[in-house]
Amino acid sequence: MTTPDQVYEAGPLKRRRRTKAQIAQLDAQIIDVLREDHPQSVRHVFYRMTDPRLPEPVEKSDRGYEAVQRRAVELRRNGSIPYGWITDATRRGYFVDTFSDAGEFLSRVHGLYRADLWQGCPVRCEVWVESRSIAGVVQRDCAELAVPLYPTGGFSSISLAHEAAELINTTHDGQDLVIFYIGDHDPAGVLIDVVLERELREHLDPGIRFTFERLAINPDQIARYGLPSRPRKARERRAPEVTEAVEAEAMPAGLLRGLLRDRIEALLPPDALHVARVAEESEKAYLRRIADILSGGDAS
């Protein structure tokens, strides 16, 4: 009986069964890509697997994506790759933290303390991305660099843009604002950031100096990195100048993270991250001593 993982089609090749050896080769390719750089979304891995130079490439289609998705599930279930190597920011739980007393509260949360990395910097930074898939890939870097991260899920709701602008308005302390945006290069994707920037500017206080930059995906990046594309949909009427569609996940995850991180770090003083970490450790030690006192422990 043909299993879903044995169905394969690439370019002009006819449909055939993927043998056990070919499945093993595809698995090895997925493992190699994730060992080299993680976490990645399944879609990032899929695009890497469409490389025709690979011994066992997959077709650039929904069928190819589903094959990679199935193998990624199986590789995590059988322990070949850690679950954390695949990111999925599309499904999250919502929880309420409770504590027996103030001592337990400080004991559990003192590690969450963060020094203000951007204090004294002439700018503040935010990152907006088109999809939760991309958010999951860059989330760790944004958290380390203390940068707010907003996934829009396509065209942003006016409520999200308004709430984000209001938060900026209430916390603004004279710093300029820089927003980096990452999204697809397709007839809809090239308009999402335009609408988002317009919505934010409508709600931001007039005195806030604001720079909005589309960091990826741009036409020059498509050519420079040879990013895989697909033809625009025949019935699509938006942005007629866009002749090819390239998803943000087509850019290798490590390359995308490096590009974003370089741009964010360029806004900070050279030693800002080190100084903040030293300050954090001092404050965390202080909070630990208070937690010990409140819990009746020895604070010496």
ABEGO torsion letter per residue (X at the ends): XBBAAABBBBEABBBBBBBAAAAAAAAAAAAAAAAABOBBBAAAAAAAAABAABABBBBBBAAAAAAAAAAAAAAAAAGABBAAABBBAABBBBBBBBBABAAAAAAAAAAABBBBAABGBABBBBBBBABAAAAAAAAAAAAAAGBBBBBAGEBBBAAAAAAAAAAAAAABAGBBBBBBBBBBBBAAAAAAAAAAAAAAAAABBAABBBBBBBAOBBAAAAAAAGBBBBBBBAABABGAABABBBBAAABBAAAAAAAAAAAAAAABBAAAAAAAAAAAAAAAAAAAAAAAAAAGBBAX
